[in-house]
Amino acid sequence: MITLYTWGTPNGRKISIALEELNLTYEVRPIDITRQAQFDPAFLALNPNNKIPVLVDDDGPDGAPITLIESGAILLYLAEKHGALIPADPRERYDMQQWLMFQMGSVGPMLGQAHHFLRFAPERIHYAIDRYTGETARIYGVLNTRLDGRNWLAGGTYSIADIATYPWIARHDWQGIDLARYPKVQRWFMAMADRPAVRRGMEIPR
Ligand SMILES: N[C@@H](CCC(=O)N[C@@H](CS)C(=O)NCC(=O)O)C(=O)O
């Protein structure tokens, strides 16, 4: 049995999309981070960093249960375990991993700060808004260049790099981004949104 501790946020939805793509059965445990459920001692015992997602797989590498935090590590685990959503060729796999790391190190943190300062901060801090919306626009530019002449972000095939990036781009309106200004990202975004597993994963938790 796989248990996913999650909430309706981009980092949580990366994992539900991957689980749906892999056609796995899993139990969803909603952790309402708007009500501080991530600080419950039972949840902190799973992730001392008080963040979703957390995945528990009763059938870990040695047959014993494994608990994983950090969405990038969880995606790599699922892809490697099931031999899917990850290129088999080493060169293509490294190519994919660098775009997964770009998501983890740049797309998520910068777009997340844009969300925070545009929507949730108790005061409008212009320096922070300019810094993070500027970084966000720059990152969309990088993705647009990368997707020029490519259907998917890396490895010539649909992968966990695409899955990791999509739920962040799905909130482009929160970031003040007009997708039409990034036509290659827009084309990729529409191809992603067409996938039934992506649509199902984006509905988790219900
Ligand atoms: N690097 C982590 C980030 C996870 C993360 O930021 N989760 C957010 C929701 S998207 C969260 O649980 N926030 C609650 C908190 O910070 O207290 C990952 O990719 O798993």
The ligand as an SDF file (V2000), in Angstrom:
LIG
                    3D

 20 19  0  0  0  0  0  0  0  0999 V2000
   11.0780   21.1790   -1.1990 N   0  0  0  0  0  0  0  0  0  0  0  0
    9.8370   20.6420   -0.7000 C   0  0  0  0  0  0  0  0  0  0  0  0
    8.8590   21.7820   -0.5470 C   0  0  0  0  0  0  0  0  0  0  0  0
    7.5270   21.3180   -0.0140 C   0  0  0  0  0  0  0  0  0  0  0  0
    6.6390   22.4940    0.3360 C   0  0  0  0  0  0  0  0  0  0  0  0
    7.0340   23.6640    0.2580 O   0  0  0  0  0  0  0  0  0  0  0  0
    5.3910   22.1930    0.7720 N   0  0  0  0  0  0  0  0  0  0  0  0
    4.4870   23.2300    1.1650 C   0  0  0  0  0  0  0  0  0  0  0  0
    3.2050   23.1660    0.3560 C   0  0  0  0  0  0  0  0  0  0  0  0
    3.5270   23.3380   -1.3800 S   0  0  0  0  0  0  0  0  0  0  0  0
    4.1290   23.0460    2.6250 C   0  0  0  0  0  0  0  0  0  0  0  0
    3.8460   21.9470    3.0500 O   0  0  0  0  0  0  0  0  0  0  0  0
    4.1390   24.1160    3.4160 N   0  0  0  0  0  0  0  0  0  0  0  0
    3.8050   24.0830    4.8000 C   0  0  0  0  0  0  0  0  0  0  0  0
    4.7920   24.8100    5.6810 C   0  0  0  0  0  0  0  0  0  0  0  0
    5.8080   25.3040    5.1580 O   0  0  0  0  0  0  0  0  0  0  0  0
    4.5300   24.9110    6.8780 O   0  0  0  0  0  0  0  0  0  0  0  0
    9.2900   19.5880   -1.6820 C   0  0  0  0  0  0  0  0  0  0  0  0
    9.5020   19.7650   -2.8970 O   0  0  0  0  0  0  0  0  0  0  0  0
    8.6870   18.5990   -1.2450 O   0  0  0  0  0  0  0  0  0  0  0  0
  1  2  1  0
  2  3  1  0
  2 18  1  0
  3  4  1  0
  4  5  1  0
  5  6  2  0
  5  7  1  0
  7  8  1  0
  8  9  1  0
  8 11  1  0
  9 10  1  0
 11 12  2  0
 11 13  1  0
 13 14  1  0
 14 15  1  0
 15 16  2  0
 15 17  1  0
 18 19  2  0
 18 20  1  0
M  END
$$$$
